[in-house]
Amino acid sequence: MLMKKVALFFCGLLSFCCHAQNISSVFGSMPKDLILLADSIQRQDLMNVYNSEFSGNIKDKLNGKMVLNSFTEDFIELQSGNFSMQIALLKLVNDSKIICLIQTVCAPVCDSQLSFYTVDWKPLNASDFILPADVSWFIKDDTDKTGEGFINASKSLDMDLMQFSFDPKKLELAQTYTTPQYLSKEDRKAIEPFLKQEPKVFVWRKTGFK
């Protein structure tokens, strides 16, 4: 707990010392290794198109179509083919901000990578801000995990695929277990009775997602 408080203090200090406190600055200064599809000029073009009277898209570096689905002061969502990215500026208790980055690839089943940074893109420990649910959370509470039906059905769950999606209006982060979508129709039908249908939802509480 003490280490988390220290981490939050330094996050706030670093954020306070930096000038990039809006999504435009954060998106424009994003390191190239985090967004290989678009350089700084293409990113600026995307924001310009979104703010103009004309709808349209920008070509990414692979000649795919890149578009902004959402663009506010504290949130941006980018889509390019089967890849999507959400960037959210989250307020801490001292009103400084950190970055929550969600990168999702759907090929075809969606799987996300969740990470956190200071506003000048210094990496932060994700575990200081969220403890994602593991697969066991998505199994119905009344399931007999020693039963033959569950044991046989769960054998097909040989990987853990999770999709994260942030709602900037509610400050909610939804975690969805997507592995069942990867299964054959027969295997999916066998395991679905044992699984919860709703996602795990976290709410941002200015110190982390709870």
Contacts in CASP RR format, 6 or more apart in sequence:
PFRMAT RR
TARGET T0000
AUTHOR 0000-0000-0000
METHOD contacts of the structure
MODEL  1
MLMKKVALFFCGLLSFCCHAQNISSVFGSMPKDLILLADSIQRQDLMNVY
NSEFSGNIKDKLNGKMVLNSFTEDFIELQSGNFSMQIALLKLVNDSKIIC
LIQTVCAPVCDSQLSFYTVDWKPLNASDFILPADVSWFIKDDTDKTGEGF
INASKSLDMDLMQFSFDPKKLELAQTYTTPQYLSKEDRKAIEPFLKQEPK
VFVWRKTGFK
4 128 0 8 1.000
4 207 0 8 1.000
7 124 0 8 1.000
7 125 0 8 1.000
7 128 0 8 1.000
8 92 0 8 1.000
8 93 0 8 1.000
8 128 0 8 1.000
8 207 0 8 1.000
11 92 0 8 1.000
11 96 0 8 1.000
11 98 0 8 1.000
11 118 0 8 1.000
11 124 0 8 1.000
12 92 0 8 1.000
12 94 0 8 1.000
12 96 0 8 1.000
12 98 0 8 1.000
12 118 0 8 1.000
13 96 0 8 1.000
14 118 0 8 1.000
14 119 0 8 1.000
14 120 0 8 1.000
14 122 0 8 1.000
15 21 0 8 1.000
15 92 0 8 1.000
15 96 0 8 1.000
15 97 0 8 1.000
15 98 0 8 1.000
15 118 0 8 1.000
15 119 0 8 1.000
16 94 0 8 1.000
16 96 0 8 1.000
18 118 0 8 1.000
18 119 0 8 1.000
18 120 0 8 1.000
19 25 0 8 1.000
20 26 0 8 1.000
20 29 0 8 1.000
20 119 0 8 1.000
20 120 0 8 1.000
21 89 0 8 1.000
21 97 0 8 1.000
21 119 0 8 1.000
22 73 0 8 1.000
22 74 0 8 1.000
22 89 0 8 1.000
23 71 0 8 1.000
23 72 0 8 1.000
23 73 0 8 1.000
23 74 0 8 1.000
23 75 0 8 1.000
23 76 0 8 1.000
23 87 0 8 1.000
23 89 0 8 1.000
24 47 0 8 1.000
25 119 0 8 1.000
26 87 0 8 1.000
26 89 0 8 1.000
26 99 0 8 1.000
26 119 0 8 1.000
26 121 0 8 1.000
27 43 0 8 1.000
27 47 0 8 1.000
27 76 0 8 1.000
27 87 0 8 1.000
28 40 0 8 1.000
28 43 0 8 1.000
28 44 0 8 1.000
29 40 0 8 1.000
29 120 0 8 1.000
29 121 0 8 1.000
30 43 0 8 1.000
30 87 0 8 1.000
30 121 0 8 1.000
31 121 0 8 1.000
32 39 0 8 1.000
34 101 0 8 1.000
34 103 0 8 1.000
34 121 0 8 1.000
35 43 0 8 1.000
35 85 0 8 1.000
36 61 0 8 1.000
37 60 0 8 1.000
37 61 0 8 1.000
37 62 0 8 1.000
37 66 0 8 1.000
37 80 0 8 1.000
37 83 0 8 1.000
38 46 0 8 1.000
38 58 0 8 1.000
38 60 0 8 1.000
38 61 0 8 1.000
38 66 0 8 1.000
38 78 0 8 1.000
39 61 0 8 1.000
42 58 0 8 1.000
42 59 0 8 1.000
42 60 0 8 1.000
42 61 0 8 1.000
42 66 0 8 1.000
45 58 0 8 1.000
46 58 0 8 1.000
46 66 0 8 1.000
46 67 0 8 1.000
46 68 0 8 1.000
46 78 0 8 1.000
47 68 0 8 1.000
47 71 0 8 1.000
49 55 0 8 1.000
49 56 0 8 1.000
49 57 0 8 1.000
49 58 0 8 1.000
49 68 0 8 1.000
50 68 0 8 1.000
50 71 0 8 1.000
51 71 0 8 1.000
56 67 0 8 1.000
57 65 0 8 1.000
57 66 0 8 1.000
57 67 0 8 1.000
58 65 0 8 1.000
58 66 0 8 1.000
58 67 0 8 1.000
59 65 0 8 1.000
59 66 0 8 1.000
60 66 0 8 1.000
60 80 0 8 1.000
64 80 0 8 1.000
64 81 0 8 1.000
65 80 0 8 1.000
65 81 0 8 1.000
66 78 0 8 1.000
66 79 0 8 1.000
66 80 0 8 1.000
67 78 0 8 1.000
67 79 0 8 1.000
67 80 0 8 1.000
68 76 0 8 1.000
68 77 0 8 1.000
68 78 0 8 1.000
68 79 0 8 1.000
69 77 0 8 1.000
69 78 0 8 1.000
69 79 0 8 1.000
69 84 0 8 1.000
70 76 0 8 1.000
70 77 0 8 1.000
70 168 0 8 1.000
71 77 0 8 1.000
72 168 0 8 1.000
73 89 0 8 1.000
74 88 0 8 1.000
74 89 0 8 1.000
74 90 0 8 1.000
74 97 0 8 1.000
74 168 0 8 1.000
75 86 0 8 1.000
75 87 0 8 1.000
75 88 0 8 1.000
75 89 0 8 1.000
75 166 0 8 1.000
75 168 0 8 1.000
76 86 0 8 1.000
76 87 0 8 1.000
77 84 0 8 1.000
77 85 0 8 1.000
77 86 0 8 1.000
77 87 0 8 1.000
78 84 0 8 1.000
78 85 0 8 1.000
78 86 0 8 1.000
79 85 0 8 1.000
82 105 0 8 1.000
82 106 0 8 1.000
82 107 0 8 1.000
82 108 0 8 1.000
83 103 0 8 1.000
83 104 0 8 1.000
83 105 0 8 1.000
83 106 0 8 1.000
84 103 0 8 1.000
84 104 0 8 1.000
84 106 0 8 1.000
85 101 0 8 1.000
85 102 0 8 1.000
85 103 0 8 1.000
85 104 0 8 1.000
86 100 0 8 1.000
86 101 0 8 1.000
86 102 0 8 1.000
86 104 0 8 1.000
86 165 0 8 1.000
86 166 0 8 1.000
87 99 0 8 1.000
87 100 0 8 1.000
87 101 0 8 1.000
87 102 0 8 1.000
88 99 0 8 1.000
88 100 0 8 1.000
88 102 0 8 1.000
88 166 0 8 1.000
88 168 0 8 1.000
89 97 0 8 1.000
89 98 0 8 1.000
89 99 0 8 1.000
89 100 0 8 1.000
89 119 0 8 1.000
90 97 0 8 1.000
90 98 0 8 1.000
90 99 0 8 1.000
90 100 0 8 1.000
90 171 0 8 1.000
90 204 0 8 1.000
90 206 0 8 1.000
90 208 0 8 1.000
91 97 0 8 1.000
91 206 0 8 1.000
92 98 0 8 1.000
92 206 0 8 1.000
92 207 0 8 1.000
93 206 0 8 1.000
93 207 0 8 1.000
96 119 0 8 1.000
97 119 0 8 1.000
98 116 0 8 1.000
98 117 0 8 1.000
98 118 0 8 1.000
98 119 0 8 1.000
98 124 0 8 1.000
98 129 0 8 1.000
99 116 0 8 1.000
99 117 0 8 1.000
99 118 0 8 1.000
99 119 0 8 1.000
99 121 0 8 1.000
100 114 0 8 1.000
100 115 0 8 1.000
100 116 0 8 1.000
100 129 0 8 1.000
100 166 0 8 1.000
100 173 0 8 1.000
101 114 0 8 1.000
101 115 0 8 1.000
101 116 0 8 1.000
101 117 0 8 1.000
102 112 0 8 1.000
102 113 0 8 1.000
102 114 0 8 1.000
102 164 0 8 1.000
102 165 0 8 1.000
102 166 0 8 1.000
103 112 0 8 1.000
103 113 0 8 1.000
103 115 0 8 1.000
104 110 0 8 1.000
104 111 0 8 1.000
104 112 0 8 1.000
104 113 0 8 1.000
104 163 0 8 1.000
104 164 0 8 1.000
104 165 0 8 1.000
105 111 0 8 1.000
109 161 0 8 1.000
109 178 0 8 1.000
109 179 0 8 1.000
109 181 0 8 1.000
109 182 0 8 1.000
110 161 0 8 1.000
110 163 0 8 1.000
110 176 0 8 1.000
110 178 0 8 1.000
110 181 0 8 1.000
111 161 0 8 1.000
111 162 0 8 1.000
111 163 0 8 1.000
111 178 0 8 1.000
112 162 0 8 1.000
112 163 0 8 1.000
112 164 0 8 1.000
112 165 0 8 1.000
114 126 0 8 1.000
114 130 0 8 1.000
114 132 0 8 1.000
114 164 0 8 1.000
115 123 0 8 1.000
115 126 0 8 1.000
116 123 0 8 1.000
116 124 0 8 1.000
116 125 0 8 1.000
116 126 0 8 1.000
116 128 0 8 1.000
116 129 0 8 1.000
117 123 0 8 1.000
117 124 0 8 1.000
118 124 0 8 1.000
128 208 0 8 1.000
129 207 0 8 1.000
129 208 0 8 1.000
129 209 0 8 1.000
130 173 0 8 1.000
130 202 0 8 1.000
130 208 0 8 1.000
130 209 0 8 1.000
132 162 0 8 1.000
132 164 0 8 1.000
132 175 0 8 1.000
132 200 0 8 1.000
133 175 0 8 1.000
133 200 0 8 1.000
134 160 0 8 1.000
135 157 0 8 1.000
135 160 0 8 1.000
135 177 0 8 1.000
135 179 0 8 1.000
137 196 0 8 1.000
137 200 0 8 1.000
138 177 0 8 1.000
138 195 0 8 1.000
138 196 0 8 1.000
138 200 0 8 1.000
139 145 0 8 1.000
139 194 0 8 1.000
139 195 0 8 1.000
139 196 0 8 1.000
140 194 0 8 1.000
140 195 0 8 1.000
140 196 0 8 1.000
143 150 0 8 1.000
143 194 0 8 1.000
144 150 0 8 1.000
145 151 0 8 1.000
150 194 0 8 1.000
152 190 0 8 1.000
153 187 0 8 1.000
153 190 0 8 1.000
153 191 0 8 1.000
153 194 0 8 1.000
154 191 0 8 1.000
154 194 0 8 1.000
156 183 0 8 1.000
156 184 0 8 1.000
156 187 0 8 1.000
156 190 0 8 1.000
156 191 0 8 1.000
157 179 0 8 1.000
157 180 0 8 1.000
157 183 0 8 1.000
157 191 0 8 1.000
159 179 0 8 1.000
159 182 0 8 1.000
160 179 0 8 1.000
161 177 0 8 1.000
161 178 0 8 1.000
161 179 0 8 1.000
161 181 0 8 1.000
161 182 0 8 1.000
162 175 0 8 1.000
162 176 0 8 1.000
162 177 0 8 1.000
162 178 0 8 1.000
163 175 0 8 1.000
163 176 0 8 1.000
163 178 0 8 1.000
164 173 0 8 1.000
164 174 0 8 1.000
164 175 0 8 1.000
164 176 0 8 1.000
165 173 0 8 1.000
165 174 0 8 1.000
165 176 0 8 1.000
166 172 0 8 1.000
166 173 0 8 1.000
166 174 0 8 1.000
167 173 0 8 1.000
167 174 0 8 1.000
170 203 0 8 1.000
171 203 0 8 1.000
171 204 0 8 1.000
172 201 0 8 1.000
172 202 0 8 1.000
172 203 0 8 1.000
172 204 0 8 1.000
173 201 0 8 1.000
173 202 0 8 1.000
173 203 0 8 1.000
173 204 0 8 1.000
173 209 0 8 1.000
174 199 0 8 1.000
174 200 0 8 1.000
174 201 0 8 1.000
174 202 0 8 1.000
175 199 0 8 1.000
175 200 0 8 1.000
175 201 0 8 1.000
175 202 0 8 1.000
176 199 0 8 1.000
176 200 0 8 1.000
177 195 0 8 1.000
177 199 0 8 1.000
180 188 0 8 1.000
180 191 0 8 1.000
180 192 0 8 1.000
180 195 0 8 1.000
181 188 0 8 1.000
183 191 0 8 1.000
202 209 0 8 1.000
202 210 0 8 1.000
203 209 0 8 1.000
203 210 0 8 1.000
END
